[in-house]
Amino acid sequence: MTKMVRSRFNHEVGESVEGCKILGRSIVAPPDSVERRRGIYDYLVEVPSISVMACPSREAAPARDASTRSTPDEMGGRLIRRIPSR
């Protein structure tokens, strides 16, 4: 599957943009060094196919306790002391 990606950066065919391989390139607006303006490029890119499956990591994740705060034992026995305000 392919899609078009617009970018202000100049890439060559065969490089990758947004994780997709560039198949073709066209210039929308050429760069202008006098006005210090970058060019605008359209890239035809090949999108890697993604198989649609249930996420196994969510099913295999262990159930967590209701509390999210760690106990002093879990923190490695560090003691946190509060300094009173003056």
KAPE-V284713 format. One record per helix or strand of 3 or more residues. SS is the DSSP state (A for helix, B for strand). FROM is the first residue (numbers start at 1). LEN is the number of residues. If there is no record, write none. Layout:
ss = (SS & SS)
from = (FROM & FROM)
len = (LEN & LEN)
//
This chain:
ss = (B & B & B & A)
from = (2 & 20 & 40 & 56)
len = (6 & 10 & 7 & 5)
//
